[in-house]
Structure formats: C-alpha cells, structure tokens
C-alpha cells in the first residue's frame, strides 16, 4: 500500500536553510483591493487648464466573468411587444378546428358515394355472390385512407408584426448622390515696373530733410485757423477782423467732471478697504500684549515705475489723503531716470500728478505753509521745486551748474 509508506522530502540544493525559530515566525499578509495591473502613467487633456494631467483615480474593478442573459423587463419596449404578441396569438382561433368539419364532411360524402356504389353492385349481382360483397367494403376503406394521406396539411397563417404606435414609423428615404466637381481659380499677376536710380549719402540726407520739412508744414496746417468774422461794410463801415480761438486741449473742459466720476467709481470699488482703514480693530490684540497685526489696505502701482525703487515718501500737511512718492535707484553704478508721483487715497488706481526727471529722486518734502509746493532732491545734486497748482512736465525752479548745485547726491530736503 503506497499511502502507508513514508515519503522522502526532496529539497532544492540552493534552498535557503532557516532555523526553527524563523520557520515558526508568523508573517503578516495584507490583502488590498488595488489592481496591480492598472497602468500608472495615464494622462488626459484638461481643457480647463489647457494641459495634460496625470490621472490619479483609476477604476480598481477587475471583471473575471460576464454572461449576458436573455430576460427582458416586462415594462420595457421589447417586453410590451412580446406581451401583445402572446395575447394576440391566444385570442386567435386555431386553424385546425376550423378545417376539421370540412374534412369530416368530405370523408362522409366519399363514404356515402362508396356505399351507394356498393349497394348498386350488390343489387345487380344478386345474393349468390357472397365473396364479392365481402371484398368491396375493404377496397372502399383503403380508398378513403389513400385520400386522407394525399391531402396536404393546412398552411399556417403568418404572424402579424405589431409595431409600437408611439415610437415606430415606417418611412423610406434615399440619399442624394453629390457629384464630384473640380473647381479652380487663377488670379491676375501683380503689376510690376522696371526702374533704375543711383543712391548716395547726401541724396539720402536731402530726402530726410525734405520729409521733415513736409511734416512740419503739415503740423502747421493742422492747427486751428483763425475764424474770420465778416461785417457788413455798408452798414458799419468797418474792415474785416480776425478773432483767434483759445488754444488748449479739448479734454480740459471735461477734465474736472471726469476726475470726479473716476473718484466716485473708485469709492464704490474700494468701499470695503475704506471701512477697514477707519473702523477695523483686531479683537486678538488684547491677548498679544505689545505685539500687533498689520492689515494690508491699498496697493499703489504705476506702469512706468516697474523697474524703479521707491526712495522717498512724504505726506501733505494740509490734505491728509495726499502723499508724494519719489522713484530712483540704489544701484549707484548704474543710474537712470527717475519719477515723482503724487497719489491720493480717494483714487488709488492712478496717480494724481506724475513728473519725470533725468536723474533719480533721492528725497522730497512738502512746504508746511504752502502745501502745493514740493521740494525734490536728485541724485545728480540738483534741487527742484514743483508747483502742484501748475501741473507741467518741468519744475518751476531748479538749480543747475551755473546757479550752483551740489556735487554729491541730495539726501534730504526740508
């Protein structure tokens, strides 16, 4: 008996030999629902961010077996059609029952004819022919069976297909065959002209000078011409006189109204910031002792001062919402231009006044008695006085090398 004999354990020569303690040590195995065969590098295009994004959440379902059934829900369209078809077949009378009386009547007629023939033969032959009478009924029965065997079975009526009247329409259509066409177009060639000329340096110079002269004459023509007021010489006896129109920008008439409208729009836009500026109090300050918090409110920026550094700030002593900012550079090896901007808290989106300078602004200060005067010190040693009542591109007063200026940058003015 083989199952009683001891079997020797066969081990591989390169099998690792472990001690008994290691063999009895329990190894914990954790089963997870993650599918290890799912690819980890699938990307899909994100139309919102306009870039390809890595898909993190993948479906972990692994289908091992699928079987399609043949059951149909009774409330579906197919189930309703089958129920209507079965009820129609049940109400329809069977074809065999209708044809059965016809076959029976045919058999009865044939038997009657055979019996009449047999009776006539019997009467003509007489009583002496007993054996002939016994064979005739057997021949008649065989003839009836042959007629029944030759009759074909009744044809089955075709099943009528009942269509759903709500979602079924019988309609035929045919598509139109679009014939292929070849279409081509040809444009007229561009006109060309052959010419020759010589060019030298003084000819180019003369051409540029003529162009500049022509542009200056065109600018003079664009200026507003004086309007002539014609008087009746017979009645008044006066000569023609000219009235010059006042020169100036047409926008100066609506500048004040546009400025007020701009401030109203900014007031509605930054209303929350203004409320925080005046009434905001941090409730957690009482628990911090001497420490406090800073709440950012406005952010003033100008397109032309992106590469410049803020070197000085001064608040107006009379108008508390007005302050001036000086822009320059602390890179003393590479000095460039500077700018002077005057902002107001009523319109933080754009400066009220802007002045540009050839040298960087190092310091500035408002006059204590005349708040419209602003003193500015530059990196090249010059000092300038700006009058805000006359917003021009140049300062009202400025020192120079002839009138005397500093040899070093001006670090403070007062």
Phi, psi and omega in degrees: 000125187286326185287345177273339182283141180286142181251137180274138180279124180262124181244150178287143181295333181261017179288140181285130179267121181246150176290171183295325180294321179290325180292327181274358182287134182279134179248123182276128176244133182246126178262127179244163180267010181281140179269114182288347182272358181285132177293147184255001186236039179272129178239150178226151183278127178261111182288337180287318180264357178058044181200163176276134182239144179285132180277116182271312185270110177248152179288123183270005183283130178242117183269119181262331183210138179223131180227120179276126180274170179246018179273143180239135179291137186290339179271356180280172180295317179295321179295321178294320179297319179294321179294321178294320180295318180293321179293325178293318179293327180289323181284338183285129180292147181293146183286328185292325181292324180291324184274347182297314179298326180296316179295320180296319180294324179294319179295321180295319179296317181295319179296323180293319179296319180295320180294321179296318179296319180295322180293318179297319180293324181291321181291323181288326186280326181098178184278346185288342185262078181283324182288324178295323179294327180287333183276334183293316177299326179293320178294324179294321179294321179294324179295320178296318179294323179294321178295318179296323181289327181284339181291127179286157178292151181294139179291146179276139179288135179294144179285131180277128180278120181263118181265150177287123186284350182270323184232031180224124178224129176268116182209135178254147181213156177221136182275150180274131179279114181278114182289148178284138179230145176250127183231134179220156180220155181221129181267157177286141179294148180293141180291143179226159184215140180259127178215165180215144180199166178244144183233136174220182188291314183288333176293319177296319180297315179297323179295318178295319179295321177295322178294318178296319178296321178294321179294321178295320178294324178294323177294322179294325179289331181286341178297155182291125179279146178296138181273130181271130177258111182272132177248155178282111185291332182289320183279311185267329181075015181264156178274171179292138178234153182246136177246119181278135177282144180294133179278145178161167180285137179293339180282347181294337180289328182250011183295317182293318179295320178293325179293319178293319179296321178295321178293324178295320179295317179292328178295320177288327182288316184256033181294321179297322180291322179294321178295319177293325180297327185261326190239357185286133175221128179279120182290341182275000181292331182289343179263356183259357179074239181275353180272153180220187180233155178249132180249112179291133184247280184257158174226112182262127179212151182222141187296324186277356182246025183292322184264011180251156180256147177283119184252339182202147177221137179215133179268146179286134183289337183260311180264106189289343180266001185252134177211153182249146181231130177256138182241135178204215181212138175267000174275092189289345178281334180229090180264141179232210181280171178226172180215152177234118181240142177241117181253161171226147180290345179282341180216079183283354184278340184206143181290150178287317179227146177219132179228138177251151181222158180285333180243159181288145178278131181251331180202161178199160180195144176275152176285138184288326181265329180242091187291351179274354179261134184229122178264136185228134174251136186252169180289330181279002177098357180277155175233133183231152177242123179254138177252112183288344176286339178237077184291093176243168181287338182249147178289160178289322178226140179205134178283158180218181179292332180282317180278350180105121178218170180282149178275343181244169177299146178274117185264341181201139173230151180209000000 
